[in-house]
């Protein structure tokens, strides 16, 4: 055989001949070679694992045809769609195809559970044979008669997973597929559907990817559709200087009332800035986000294809609390660029754990995790389960206690792939994980239920039973957007009706002093005790009381004069005259306290404790102490 010939040539070319080799070893080698050769012979309809190269994911599939020349025609699942690989030669089959051992305890087999179900149905119905192709051609030749149901109406009773807590902020990430761009920058149906998903998910803050740089008006319409004037928005700069990234940006939508309630004060404005390896944002952001001085990656990757820059949004309140949302949109079709982006993700997060009583930081975005040419992934496995995801998890756990909170079994796209991820510090998210809305496996059921309610007769067979074969894309597409014949193309659906992604959200919360670690609780108790004993000590001292009386503002001053003095000291000017006088008296006592007491008072109000004594006093005065 060819294997025996190669084996003999390899021995003759070496230092020893076959005659010098132990006969038993030679025979065992030949048997192993023969066994390996037999293992590559697959039968028609046999289940297989298919991996085109090391840079590609392992796919579930089956043998459609075993040819006489030793080659194969196989059908595999790629991005939740069955595709044909019509010519796999015998030599390629040895390295690209593996037999499947359908053992329930086999982790690899279980990871492809959804794919096996799809393939079993495909195999039973002819596997894309002539009859099936003819039926598909006939369907494309017929006009679409599916009844129209608006997606935002179908979602009316669909509740999100998880329990909403008023102390927590619900953060979401949503790829909206070129919102605000193209020939129809303000698609009314898409705006209504996107708004319904955001509103019914109960999200408070949502970061959007794939937003056109000139989509200000479109995003304003979306914010108004979600919650009227209570929702604000902010667009970032372009994600790059050339190619598609030049016309694309990120956007942040936020519920003003909820954000200010949880942050404990007014949020004057939302800041936005793009990633810079040396000077991301400004000094205040880098200080509160524990940015540190570590060397960070260059996300432009020397002008690599589809290398979009990450973005940051910062919401800082007057109370001293802030929320930072970082977002990223990795390359989809360029696997080399995406792998570089995966390796550099750690550069987007803090250099050490944050104080979650004053700053919560989250990384949310479209990682394109299940892209078809991502090494080590399957259509049922997430980025977190690859070697890149595991290496990043180990690094972030040790460095800043961040972790991937995405549920890896939830599809985050309309087609069933898992693309979007969320990273949050464990102190701010606890044991909770991210959820998806609407749930992908519920989409087809939503379409059937909506059609069943619309059609006469409500239940039973006939037209209602036929609803099981309806395409949800057709059901949720208005008649005026449908083609004359066949089903709507997914690109038209994404640009005019909805998007190919689903909303991913996670609940975060700021730590209260009582929930801080043991050391933090001791410092907080010390601050409370210092505040309680400071006033009696001053009153028991005649010198201190006389000095306080001499420095106290006169009650004869007018309200206008009192407010002028408060303004000069950077204090609040609201309240009646008695409150103004008390505020001035308190401010005159602050400089007499020690730095330790001042810091304890700042911690009790969730304010920063950095800086000299004068800065601490000014910060407390600014907080109205």
VEXDREN-2710 file (C-alpha; in Angstrom, 1 decimal):
% VEXDREN-2710
k/r/px/py/pz
1/UNK/0.0/0.0/0.0
2/UNK/1.0/3.7/-0.2
3/UNK/1.4/3.8/3.6
4/UNK/3.8/0.8/3.5
5/UNK/5.8/2.3/0.7
6/UNK/6.2/5.6/2.6
7/UNK/7.2/3.7/5.7
8/UNK/9.9/1.7/3.9
9/UNK/11.3/4.9/2.3
10/UNK/11.5/6.6/5.6
11/UNK/13.5/3.7/7.1
12/UNK/15.9/3.5/4.1
13/UNK/16.6/7.2/4.3
14/UNK/17.6/6.9/7.9
15/UNK/20.7/5.6/9.6
16/UNK/19.1/2.2/10.1
17/UNK/17.5/-0.1/7.5
18/UNK/14.2/-1.9/8.0
19/UNK/16.2/-5.1/8.6
20/UNK/17.9/-3.5/11.5
21/UNK/14.6/-2.6/13.1
22/UNK/12.9/-4.8/15.6
23/UNK/10.3/-6.8/13.7
24/UNK/7.6/-6.4/16.4
25/UNK/8.0/-2.6/16.3
26/UNK/7.7/-2.5/12.5
27/UNK/4.5/-4.7/12.6
28/UNK/2.9/-2.5/15.4
29/UNK/3.6/0.6/13.3
30/UNK/2.0/-0.9/10.3
31/UNK/-1.0/-2.0/12.3
32/UNK/-1.4/1.6/13.7
33/UNK/-1.1/3.0/10.2
34/UNK/-3.7/0.6/8.9
35/UNK/-6.1/1.5/11.8
36/UNK/-5.7/5.2/11.1
37/UNK/-6.4/4.6/7.4
38/UNK/-9.6/2.7/8.2
39/UNK/-10.7/5.5/10.6
40/UNK/-10.8/7.9/7.7
41/UNK/-13.4/5.9/5.9
42/UNK/-16.7/7.4/6.7
43/UNK/-20.1/6.1/5.6
44/UNK/-23.0/8.1/4.1
45/UNK/-25.1/9.8/6.8
46/UNK/-22.4/9.3/9.4
47/UNK/-21.9/12.1/12.0
48/UNK/-18.6/13.9/11.9
49/UNK/-16.6/16.8/13.3
50/UNK/-15.2/19.0/10.5
51/UNK/-12.3/21.5/11.0
52/UNK/-11.0/23.1/7.8
53/UNK/-7.8/24.3/9.4
54/UNK/-6.4/25.2/12.8
55/UNK/-7.6/28.7/12.3
56/UNK/-11.2/27.6/11.9
57/UNK/-13.7/26.4/14.4
58/UNK/-14.7/22.7/14.8
59/UNK/-18.1/22.2/13.1
60/UNK/-20.7/19.5/13.6
61/UNK/-21.8/17.8/10.4
62/UNK/-22.6/14.6/8.6
63/UNK/-21.5/12.8/5.4
64/UNK/-23.9/13.5/2.6
65/UNK/-22.1/11.3/0.1
66/UNK/-19.1/9.0/0.2
67/UNK/-17.5/9.0/-3.2
68/UNK/-15.7/6.2/-5.0
69/UNK/-12.4/8.1/-5.1
70/UNK/-12.3/8.2/-1.3
71/UNK/-13.6/11.8/-1.1
72/UNK/-16.7/13.1/0.5
73/UNK/-19.5/15.6/0.2
74/UNK/-20.4/16.8/3.7
75/UNK/-22.9/19.2/5.3
76/UNK/-21.9/21.2/8.3
77/UNK/-23.5/23.8/10.6
78/UNK/-21.8/27.2/10.3
79/UNK/-23.3/30.3/12.0
80/UNK/-26.5/28.4/12.7
81/UNK/-26.9/27.6/9.0
82/UNK/-26.3/24.3/7.2
83/UNK/-23.8/24.7/4.4
84/UNK/-22.3/22.2/1.9
85/UNK/-18.7/21.3/1.5
86/UNK/-19.0/19.4/-1.7
87/UNK/-15.5/18.3/-2.4
88/UNK/-13.3/17.0/0.5
89/UNK/-10.5/14.8/-0.9
90/UNK/-9.3/11.7/0.8
91/UNK/-6.1/13.4/1.9
92/UNK/-8.0/16.4/3.2
93/UNK/-10.5/14.1/5.1
94/UNK/-7.6/12.7/7.2
95/UNK/-6.9/16.0/8.8
96/UNK/-10.3/17.8/8.5
97/UNK/-12.8/15.1/9.5
98/UNK/-13.1/13.2/12.7
99/UNK/-15.6/10.5/13.8
100/UNK/-18.2/11.3/16.5
101/UNK/-18.6/9.4/19.6
102/UNK/-22.2/10.3/20.7
103/UNK/-21.6/9.9/24.5
104/UNK/-23.8/12.0/26.7
105/UNK/-20.9/12.7/29.0
106/UNK/-18.7/13.9/26.1
107/UNK/-18.3/17.7/26.6
108/UNK/-17.6/18.2/22.9
109/UNK/-20.7/16.3/21.8
110/UNK/-22.8/18.2/24.3
111/UNK/-21.4/21.5/23.1
112/UNK/-22.9/20.8/19.7
113/UNK/-26.2/19.6/21.0
114/UNK/-28.2/22.2/19.1
115/UNK/-26.3/21.5/15.9
116/UNK/-27.0/17.8/16.0
117/UNK/-30.8/18.5/16.2
118/UNK/-30.7/20.8/13.2
119/UNK/-28.6/18.3/11.3
120/UNK/-30.9/15.4/12.2
121/UNK/-33.9/17.3/10.8
122/UNK/-31.9/18.1/7.7
123/UNK/-30.8/14.5/7.1
124/UNK/-34.3/13.2/7.5
125/UNK/-35.6/15.6/4.9
126/UNK/-33.1/14.9/2.2
127/UNK/-30.2/17.0/3.2
128/UNK/-30.5/19.7/0.6
129/UNK/-31.2/17.3/-2.2
130/UNK/-32.9/18.0/-5.5
131/UNK/-36.4/17.7/-4.1
132/UNK/-35.6/20.1/-1.3
133/UNK/-33.9/22.6/-3.6
134/UNK/-36.9/22.4/-6.0
135/UNK/-39.2/23.1/-3.1
136/UNK/-37.1/26.1/-2.0
137/UNK/-37.2/27.4/-5.6
138/UNK/-41.0/27.1/-5.7
139/UNK/-41.2/28.9/-2.4
140/UNK/-39.1/31.8/-3.8
141/UNK/-41.3/32.0/-6.8
142/UNK/-44.5/32.4/-4.7
143/UNK/-45.5/35.7/-3.1
144/UNK/-45.2/35.9/0.7
145/UNK/-48.6/35.6/2.2
146/UNK/-47.6/35.5/5.9
147/UNK/-49.7/37.8/8.0
148/UNK/-47.9/40.9/9.3
149/UNK/-47.5/41.4/13.1
150/UNK/-45.3/44.2/14.5
151/UNK/-42.5/42.9/16.6
152/UNK/-43.0/45.6/19.2
153/UNK/-46.6/44.3/19.6
154/UNK/-45.5/40.7/19.8
155/UNK/-43.2/41.7/22.7
156/UNK/-45.9/43.3/24.7
157/UNK/-46.2/40.5/27.2
158/UNK/-42.7/39.1/26.9
159/UNK/-40.9/39.7/30.2
160/UNK/-37.1/39.8/30.6
161/UNK/-35.3/37.2/32.7
162/UNK/-34.0/38.2/36.2
163/UNK/-35.5/40.4/38.9
164/UNK/-35.2/44.2/38.7
165/UNK/-33.9/45.8/41.9
166/UNK/-34.2/49.6/42.3
167/UNK/-30.8/49.8/43.9
168/UNK/-29.2/48.4/40.8
169/UNK/-28.6/49.8/37.3
170/UNK/-29.4/47.6/34.4
171/UNK/-26.6/48.0/31.7
172/UNK/-27.2/46.7/28.2
173/UNK/-25.2/46.3/25.0
174/UNK/-27.0/46.3/21.6
175/UNK/-25.5/46.1/18.1
176/UNK/-28.1/48.0/16.0
177/UNK/-26.8/47.2/12.5
178/UNK/-25.9/50.5/10.8
179/UNK/-28.5/52.7/12.5
180/UNK/-28.9/56.1/10.9
181/UNK/-27.0/55.2/7.7
182/UNK/-27.9/54.2/4.2
183/UNK/-30.7/55.5/2.0
184/UNK/-33.2/55.3/4.9
185/UNK/-31.5/56.9/7.9
186/UNK/-34.8/57.1/10.0
187/UNK/-36.5/53.8/9.5
188/UNK/-39.7/54.1/11.6
189/UNK/-40.4/50.4/12.0
190/UNK/-36.8/49.7/13.2
191/UNK/-36.9/52.6/15.6
192/UNK/-40.1/51.4/17.2
193/UNK/-38.9/47.8/17.5
194/UNK/-35.5/48.8/19.0
195/UNK/-37.2/51.1/21.4
196/UNK/-39.6/48.3/22.5
197/UNK/-36.8/45.9/23.2
198/UNK/-34.9/48.5/25.3
199/UNK/-38.0/49.6/27.1
200/UNK/-39.3/46.1/27.9
201/UNK/-35.9/44.8/29.0
202/UNK/-36.1/47.4/31.8
203/UNK/-32.6/48.6/30.9
204/UNK/-31.4/51.9/32.4
205/UNK/-28.2/52.4/30.3
206/UNK/-27.6/50.9/26.9
207/UNK/-24.5/51.2/24.7
208/UNK/-25.0/50.8/21.0
209/UNK/-22.6/49.6/18.3
210/UNK/-22.8/50.1/14.5
211/UNK/-24.2/53.6/14.7
212/UNK/-23.7/56.0/11.8
213/UNK/-21.6/59.1/12.8
214/UNK/-24.3/61.4/11.5
215/UNK/-27.1/59.6/13.3
216/UNK/-27.8/62.3/16.0
217/UNK/-31.4/62.8/14.8
218/UNK/-32.0/59.1/14.5
219/UNK/-30.7/58.3/18.0
220/UNK/-32.7/61.3/19.4
221/UNK/-35.9/59.7/17.8
222/UNK/-35.0/56.4/19.4
223/UNK/-34.5/58.0/22.9
224/UNK/-37.8/59.8/22.6
225/UNK/-39.6/56.6/21.6
226/UNK/-38.1/54.7/24.6
227/UNK/-39.1/57.2/27.3
228/UNK/-39.8/60.7/26.0
229/UNK/-37.7/63.4/27.6
230/UNK/-36.5/61.3/30.5
231/UNK/-34.0/59.5/28.2
232/UNK/-30.8/61.2/27.1
233/UNK/-28.1/60.1/24.7
234/UNK/-24.5/60.7/23.7
235/UNK/-22.6/59.8/20.5
236/UNK/-18.9/59.0/20.5
237/UNK/-16.3/60.0/17.9
238/UNK/-15.7/57.8/14.8
239/UNK/-14.3/54.4/15.6
240/UNK/-11.5/54.9/13.1
241/UNK/-10.0/57.2/10.5
242/UNK/-10.4/55.1/7.3
243/UNK/-12.6/52.5/5.8
244/UNK/-16.0/51.5/7.3
245/UNK/-14.8/52.5/10.8
246/UNK/-14.6/56.2/9.7
247/UNK/-18.4/56.3/9.3
248/UNK/-19.3/54.3/12.4
249/UNK/-19.5/55.3/16.1
250/UNK/-20.9/54.2/19.4
251/UNK/-23.9/55.7/21.2
252/UNK/-25.1/55.7/24.8
253/UNK/-28.7/55.8/25.8
254/UNK/-29.6/56.4/29.5
255/UNK/-32.5/57.0/31.8
256/UNK/-31.7/60.2/33.6
257/UNK/-34.0/59.7/36.6
258/UNK/-32.7/56.1/37.3
259/UNK/-29.1/57.0/36.8
260/UNK/-29.3/60.0/39.1
261/UNK/-31.2/58.0/41.7
262/UNK/-28.7/55.2/41.9
263/UNK/-25.6/57.5/41.6
264/UNK/-27.0/59.7/44.4
265/UNK/-26.9/63.1/42.6
266/UNK/-27.3/65.0/39.5
267/UNK/-25.3/64.0/36.4
268/UNK/-24.4/67.3/34.7
269/UNK/-23.2/65.6/31.4
270/UNK/-22.1/62.3/29.9
271/UNK/-18.5/62.3/28.8
272/UNK/-17.3/60.3/25.8
273/UNK/-13.8/59.5/24.6
274/UNK/-12.0/57.0/22.5
275/UNK/-9.3/54.6/23.6
276/UNK/-5.7/55.9/23.6
277/UNK/-2.9/53.7/24.7
278/UNK/-1.2/56.6/26.5
279/UNK/-3.8/59.1/27.5
280/UNK/-7.3/57.6/27.5
281/UNK/-9.8/60.2/28.8
282/UNK/-8.6/62.7/31.3
283/UNK/-6.8/62.7/34.7
284/UNK/-10.0/62.4/36.8
285/UNK/-11.2/59.3/34.8
286/UNK/-7.8/57.7/35.0
287/UNK/-7.6/58.3/38.7
288/UNK/-11.1/56.9/39.6
289/UNK/-10.9/54.0/37.1
290/UNK/-7.5/52.9/38.5
291/UNK/-6.0/53.2/35.1
292/UNK/-2.4/53.1/36.4
293/UNK/0.7/53.4/34.3
294/UNK/0.8/49.9/32.8
295/UNK/1.7/49.5/29.1
296/UNK/-1.4/49.2/27.0
297/UNK/-2.0/47.8/23.5
298/UNK/-2.4/49.9/20.4
299/UNK/-5.9/49.0/19.1
300/UNK/-5.2/50.6/15.7
301/UNK/-2.8/47.6/15.0
302/UNK/-0.9/49.7/12.4
303/UNK/-4.0/50.3/10.3
304/UNK/-5.1/46.7/10.3
305/UNK/-8.4/45.9/8.5
306/UNK/-11.6/46.4/10.6
307/UNK/-9.6/47.6/13.6
308/UNK/-12.2/49.8/15.3
309/UNK/-11.1/51.7/18.3
310/UNK/-12.9/51.0/21.6
311/UNK/-14.9/53.8/23.2
312/UNK/-15.7/54.9/26.8
313/UNK/-18.7/56.7/28.3
314/UNK/-18.5/58.3/31.8
315/UNK/-21.5/59.3/33.9
316/UNK/-20.3/61.2/37.0
317/UNK/-22.7/62.6/39.6
318/UNK/-22.3/65.4/42.1
319/UNK/-22.2/62.8/44.9
320/UNK/-18.8/61.6/43.8
321/UNK/-20.1/58.3/42.3
322/UNK/-19.4/57.5/38.7
323/UNK/-20.3/54.8/36.1
324/UNK/-17.9/54.0/33.3
325/UNK/-19.0/51.9/30.3
326/UNK/-16.4/50.7/27.9
327/UNK/-17.4/49.2/24.6
328/UNK/-15.7/47.4/21.7
329/UNK/-16.7/46.0/18.3
330/UNK/-14.2/43.5/17.1
331/UNK/-13.6/42.5/13.5
332/UNK/-15.9/39.8/12.0
333/UNK/-14.5/38.6/8.7
334/UNK/-10.8/39.4/9.5
335/UNK/-9.8/36.6/11.9
336/UNK/-6.2/37.8/12.3
337/UNK/-7.3/41.3/13.4
338/UNK/-9.9/39.8/15.8
339/UNK/-7.3/37.6/17.4
340/UNK/-5.1/40.6/18.1
341/UNK/-8.1/42.4/19.5
342/UNK/-8.9/39.5/21.8
343/UNK/-5.3/39.4/23.1
344/UNK/-5.4/43.2/23.9
345/UNK/-8.8/43.3/25.7
346/UNK/-7.1/43.5/29.1
347/UNK/-5.8/47.0/28.1
348/UNK/-9.4/48.3/28.3
349/UNK/-9.9/47.5/32.0
350/UNK/-8.5/48.9/35.3
351/UNK/-5.0/48.0/36.5
352/UNK/-6.3/47.0/39.9
353/UNK/-9.7/46.4/41.8
354/UNK/-11.9/49.5/42.0
355/UNK/-13.7/50.9/45.1
356/UNK/-17.2/49.9/44.0
357/UNK/-18.8/52.2/46.5
358/UNK/-17.8/55.1/44.3
359/UNK/-17.0/53.7/40.8
360/UNK/-18.6/50.9/38.7
361/UNK/-16.8/49.9/35.5
362/UNK/-18.2/47.6/32.8
363/UNK/-16.9/46.4/29.4
364/UNK/-19.8/45.6/27.1
365/UNK/-19.8/45.0/23.4
366/UNK/-20.0/43.0/20.2
367/UNK/-17.0/40.6/20.4
368/UNK/-18.2/38.7/17.4
369/UNK/-17.4/35.7/19.5
370/UNK/-18.9/33.0/17.3
371/UNK/-17.6/34.2/14.0
372/UNK/-17.0/31.3/11.7
373/UNK/-13.2/31.6/11.6
374/UNK/-12.3/32.1/15.2
375/UNK/-9.8/29.6/16.5
376/UNK/-11.1/27.2/19.1
377/UNK/-14.8/28.1/18.9
378/UNK/-17.9/26.2/17.9
379/UNK/-21.3/27.6/17.2
380/UNK/-22.3/26.5/20.7
381/UNK/-19.3/27.8/22.6
382/UNK/-18.4/31.3/23.6
383/UNK/-15.3/33.4/23.6
384/UNK/-14.8/32.7/27.3
385/UNK/-14.3/29.1/26.5
386/UNK/-11.5/29.6/24.0
387/UNK/-7.8/29.9/24.9
388/UNK/-8.0/33.6/24.5
389/UNK/-11.0/33.9/26.8
390/UNK/-9.4/31.7/29.4
391/UNK/-6.1/33.6/29.3
392/UNK/-8.0/36.9/29.7
393/UNK/-10.1/35.5/32.5
394/UNK/-7.0/34.4/34.4
395/UNK/-5.3/37.8/33.9
396/UNK/-8.3/39.9/35.0
397/UNK/-9.2/37.8/38.0
398/UNK/-5.8/38.3/39.4
399/UNK/-5.4/41.9/38.4
400/UNK/-8.8/43.6/39.0
401/UNK/-11.4/40.9/39.9
402/UNK/-13.2/41.3/36.6
403/UNK/-15.0/38.3/35.0
404/UNK/-17.1/37.5/32.0
405/UNK/-20.7/37.4/33.2
406/UNK/-22.3/36.3/29.9
407/UNK/-24.4/33.2/29.9
408/UNK/-22.5/31.1/27.3
409/UNK/-25.5/29.0/26.4
410/UNK/-27.6/32.0/25.4
411/UNK/-27.6/33.0/21.7
412/UNK/-27.2/36.8/21.3
413/UNK/-28.1/37.0/17.7
414/UNK/-31.3/36.4/15.6
415/UNK/-29.6/33.5/13.9
416/UNK/-28.6/31.7/17.1
417/UNK/-24.9/32.6/17.4
418/UNK/-23.3/34.0/20.6
419/UNK/-21.6/37.3/19.7
420/UNK/-21.9/39.7/22.6
421/UNK/-20.0/39.7/26.0
422/UNK/-20.1/41.6/29.3
423/UNK/-17.2/42.0/31.8
424/UNK/-17.9/43.5/35.2
425/UNK/-16.0/43.5/38.5
426/UNK/-17.2/40.8/40.8
427/UNK/-17.8/43.3/43.7
428/UNK/-20.4/45.1/41.6
429/UNK/-22.3/42.2/40.1
430/UNK/-22.1/39.5/42.8
431/UNK/-23.2/36.1/41.5
432/UNK/-25.6/37.4/38.9
433/UNK/-25.0/36.8/35.2
434/UNK/-26.1/38.6/32.0
435/UNK/-29.4/37.9/30.3
436/UNK/-30.6/38.2/26.7
437/UNK/-33.8/39.9/25.6
438/UNK/-35.8/38.7/23.8
439/UNK/-34.6/35.1/24.2
440/UNK/-33.6/33.8/20.8
441/UNK/-35.3/30.5/21.1
442/UNK/-38.6/32.3/21.8
443/UNK/-38.6/34.4/18.5
444/UNK/-40.2/31.7/16.4
445/UNK/-42.8/31.0/19.1
446/UNK/-43.6/34.7/19.4
447/UNK/-44.3/34.8/15.6
448/UNK/-46.5/31.7/15.8
449/UNK/-48.5/33.0/18.8
450/UNK/-49.0/36.4/17.2
451/UNK/-50.2/34.9/14.0
452/UNK/-52.5/32.5/15.9
453/UNK/-54.2/35.4/17.6
454/UNK/-54.6/37.3/14.4
455/UNK/-56.1/34.5/12.4
456/UNK/-59.7/33.5/12.8
457/UNK/-60.4/30.4/14.8
458/UNK/-57.7/30.9/17.4
459/UNK/-56.8/27.3/17.9
460/UNK/-57.0/23.9/16.2
461/UNK/-55.7/22.9/12.8
462/UNK/-56.0/24.3/9.4
463/UNK/-54.4/27.7/8.8
464/UNK/-53.3/28.0/12.4
465/UNK/-51.3/24.7/12.2
466/UNK/-49.5/26.0/9.2
467/UNK/-48.1/28.9/11.3
468/UNK/-45.4/26.5/12.5
469/UNK/-43.8/26.8/9.1
470/UNK/-43.8/30.6/9.0
471/UNK/-40.5/32.5/8.8
472/UNK/-40.4/35.1/11.7
473/UNK/-38.6/37.5/9.4
474/UNK/-41.6/37.5/7.1
475/UNK/-44.1/37.8/9.9
476/UNK/-42.4/40.8/11.5
477/UNK/-41.8/42.6/8.2
478/UNK/-44.5/45.2/7.0
479/UNK/-46.0/44.3/3.7
480/UNK/-44.6/47.4/2.0
481/UNK/-41.1/46.2/2.8
482/UNK/-41.5/42.6/1.5
483/UNK/-40.3/41.5/-1.9
484/UNK/-42.9/40.6/-4.6
485/UNK/-41.9/37.0/-4.4
486/UNK/-40.1/34.8/-1.8
487/UNK/-39.0/35.7/1.7
488/UNK/-37.4/39.0/2.8
489/UNK/-33.6/39.1/2.6
490/UNK/-32.0/39.4/6.0
491/UNK/-30.1/42.5/5.0
492/UNK/-33.3/44.3/4.3
493/UNK/-34.7/43.1/7.6
494/UNK/-31.6/44.3/9.5
495/UNK/-31.6/47.8/7.9
496/UNK/-35.4/48.5/7.9
497/UNK/-37.1/46.3/10.5
498/UNK/-34.8/45.3/13.4
499/UNK/-31.2/44.1/13.7
500/UNK/-29.4/40.8/13.6
501/UNK/-28.4/41.1/17.3
502/UNK/-30.4/40.8/20.6
503/UNK/-30.0/43.0/23.7
504/UNK/-27.6/41.6/26.4
505/UNK/-28.0/43.1/29.8
506/UNK/-26.5/42.8/33.3
507/UNK/-27.5/44.4/36.7
508/UNK/-24.8/46.2/38.7
509/UNK/-24.8/48.1/41.9
510/UNK/-22.6/50.4/44.0
511/UNK/-21.5/48.9/47.3
512/UNK/-22.9/50.7/50.3
513/UNK/-20.5/51.2/53.3
514/UNK/-22.2/48.4/55.2
515/UNK/-21.4/46.0/52.3
516/UNK/-17.7/46.9/52.0
517/UNK/-15.1/44.4/53.1
518/UNK/-14.2/44.2/56.8
519/UNK/-11.5/46.9/56.6
520/UNK/-13.9/49.2/54.9
521/UNK/-16.6/48.6/57.6
522/UNK/-14.1/49.5/60.3
523/UNK/-13.1/52.7/58.7
524/UNK/-16.7/53.7/58.2
525/UNK/-17.5/52.9/61.9
526/UNK/-14.6/55.1/62.9
527/UNK/-15.8/58.0/60.7
528/UNK/-19.3/57.8/62.3
529/UNK/-17.8/57.8/65.8
530/UNK/-15.5/60.7/65.0
531/UNK/-18.5/62.7/63.7
532/UNK/-20.5/61.9/66.9
533/UNK/-17.7/63.0/69.3
534/UNK/-16.5/66.1/67.4
535/UNK/-19.4/68.4/68.4
536/UNK/-19.4/67.6/72.2
537/UNK/-15.7/68.1/72.4
538/UNK/-15.9/71.5/70.9
539/UNK/-18.8/72.6/73.1
540/UNK/-17.0/71.5/76.3
541/UNK/-14.0/73.7/75.5
542/UNK/-14.5/77.3/76.4
543/UNK/-11.8/78.4/74.1
544/UNK/-13.3/76.5/71.2
545/UNK/-16.8/77.8/71.9
546/UNK/-15.6/81.4/72.2
547/UNK/-13.7/81.1/68.9
548/UNK/-16.7/79.5/67.2
549/UNK/-18.9/82.3/68.5
550/UNK/-16.5/84.9/67.2
551/UNK/-16.3/83.3/63.7
552/UNK/-20.0/82.4/63.4
553/UNK/-21.8/84.5/60.8
554/UNK/-24.2/87.0/62.3
555/UNK/-27.9/86.2/62.1
556/UNK/-28.4/89.9/61.3
557/UNK/-27.0/89.3/57.8
558/UNK/-29.5/89.1/55.0
559/UNK/-30.2/85.9/53.0
560/UNK/-28.5/87.5/50.0
561/UNK/-25.3/88.2/52.0
562/UNK/-25.3/84.7/53.5
563/UNK/-25.6/83.1/50.0
564/UNK/-22.8/85.3/48.7
565/UNK/-20.5/83.9/51.5
566/UNK/-21.6/80.4/50.7
567/UNK/-20.8/80.9/47.0
568/UNK/-17.3/82.2/47.9
569/UNK/-16.7/79.0/49.8
570/UNK/-18.1/76.8/47.0
571/UNK/-21.1/75.6/49.1
572/UNK/-24.7/75.0/48.3
573/UNK/-26.9/78.1/48.5
574/UNK/-30.3/76.4/48.8
575/UNK/-32.5/76.4/51.9
576/UNK/-33.9/79.0/54.4
577/UNK/-31.9/81.4/56.4
578/UNK/-31.4/79.1/59.4
579/UNK/-30.0/76.4/57.1
580/UNK/-27.7/78.9/55.4
581/UNK/-26.3/80.0/58.8
582/UNK/-25.8/76.4/60.0
583/UNK/-24.0/75.6/56.7
584/UNK/-21.5/78.4/57.2
585/UNK/-20.9/77.5/60.8
586/UNK/-20.2/73.8/59.8
587/UNK/-17.8/74.9/57.1
588/UNK/-15.8/77.0/59.5
589/UNK/-15.3/73.9/61.7
590/UNK/-14.0/71.6/59.0
591/UNK/-10.4/72.9/58.8
592/UNK/-10.0/72.1/62.5
593/UNK/-10.5/68.4/62.0
594/UNK/-7.6/66.0/61.4
595/UNK/-6.9/64.5/58.0
596/UNK/-8.0/61.1/59.2
597/UNK/-11.4/62.3/60.4
598/UNK/-11.9/64.2/57.1
599/UNK/-11.1/61.1/55.1
600/UNK/-13.5/59.1/57.2
601/UNK/-16.2/61.7/56.6
602/UNK/-15.5/61.5/52.9
603/UNK/-15.8/57.7/52.9
604/UNK/-19.1/57.9/54.7
605/UNK/-20.4/60.0/51.8
606/UNK/-18.8/57.8/49.1
607/UNK/-16.4/60.6/48.1
608/UNK/-12.7/60.4/47.0
609/UNK/-10.2/60.5/49.9
610/UNK/-7.1/61.5/47.8
611/UNK/-5.4/64.8/48.0
612/UNK/-4.1/67.3/50.7
613/UNK/-6.1/68.5/53.7
614/UNK/-7.2/71.7/51.8
615/UNK/-8.6/69.5/49.0
616/UNK/-10.4/67.2/51.5
617/UNK/-12.0/70.2/53.1
618/UNK/-13.0/71.7/49.8
619/UNK/-14.5/68.4/48.7
620/UNK/-16.6/68.1/51.9
621/UNK/-17.8/71.7/51.5
622/UNK/-18.8/71.0/47.9
623/UNK/-20.9/68.1/49.2
624/UNK/-22.7/70.5/51.5
625/UNK/-21.2/69.3/54.8
END
